[in-house]
Amino acid sequence: MLTRETIITRNEYLDEPIVPPRDASDAIAPVAGHGLFDNVLQQFNAAADLIRLDRNVRKILARTKNEIVVNFPVRMDNGDVEVFTGYRVQHNDTLGPFKGGLRFHPDVNLDEVRALAAWMTWKCALVGVPFGGAKGGIQIDPARYSIGERERITRRFAFALGDNIGPEYDIPAPDVNTNAQIMAWFMDTYLSTVPPHQRQNCIHVVTGKPIELGGSAGREKATGQGVAVAVQCWYEDHGLPLRDATFMVQGFGNVGSWAARQLAALGARLVAVEDVTGAVANPSGLDIDALLAYVRTHGGVARFPGGAFADHIMFMNTPADIFVPAAMENQITAETAPWLKARLVAEGANGPTDPAGDAILRARGIGVLPDILANAGGVIVSYFEWLQNKRRESWDLKEVDGQLRRKLIAAYEQVRAKATELKTDWRTAAYVVALSRLEKVYLERGIFP
Ligand code: GLU
């Protein structure tokens, strides 16, 4: 076996040995107890240890670069003013401008946004789009506010972020509870703050816009589509037919509902869905179009007449071949991982599996398509949107779908190859691909001064 001392990473351009980590204490210790960013650090340390990531690069990547917290007032419909707290965490911009979504959710907090920002850095590095990682959000339950209030909250947040955002600097996109409309308000507000002659050159300040405003064909379905492409690759690799495979989805928002439609189009059968309102199951298959129509009028999947009631424990115990968590973090844990019947978990959400849950999935031989690979379709098409805006082009859906597929399959194949080469799990392998790219660039660029 190779010892630490025998492994010397070289900067090809300088031909100088790079000092390997001194000892295990180079692992970056979690700072604040059991937060989500600790999950990121545990995943990061596993991969960094495996490849003996340069210890200085390790120090840099284990921290976020900028953390912006803004408190801003907004006038409510009843005339009162409420003060909101918004976050934007910029983790790293070594590979390109900061990039990542904005979420509106009551649980948004600095630790969560840090973790989500770091996952964006790894994701962009893994799939080879020239972006760094960022994430933002506001701690609110958007359902409690009127449309007018949501618009004013969004606009005032964009204004409060000011120059911390920019088309070549930091580019937001939709995430949990945000959509093309929110991006339109965000863009409009940002553009109002730049000189008139520069406005037309700045519409790529956000992605995930409505098509009429410069959004890309295929962006809305892109994340769910990417999940389906990754699942399809995994099934082909394992010589298994997707036709008549069963799957279950947690979360029926943009990612979950599109993943369901795309997997169904490949012949798989949706047998259970859970969202914040509850869960429904039907072993003979749920009618996805009917479910979508039901969710539009009832606000959630609970009591959908095309399936039977299921509680959370029943849902997590559903006999299904594929589980697509497409909601929030920390859903597959030491408690719930033993319940799963699936052979494959395809992570549509960011961070749905915590390290303890991950260890159980590994021990049980359940395949995992990790979030930074499985849900990368969204940011891939965000990149296409950004490019189209810069070039003043408009690609058709066929073009977008084809390019998305190509990029995602390329990343999938690199992760598979790395997992085989290093005899490691796919999450660690995905981190290795991403971290190696970042390390190379850091070693070539060096640290100023
Ligand atoms: N919010 C999405 C994600 O977590 C997309 C980010 C983007 O397109 O910038 O990957």
Boltz pocket constraint, residues with backbone or C-beta under 6 A from the ligand:
constraints:
  - pocket:
      binder: B
      contacts: [[A, 99], [A, 100], [A, 101], [A, 102], [A, 171], [A, 172], [A, 173], [A, 174], [A, 175], [A, 176], [A, 207], [A, 350], [A, 375], [A, 376], [A, 378], [A, 379], [A, 380], [A, 382]]
      max_distance: 6.0
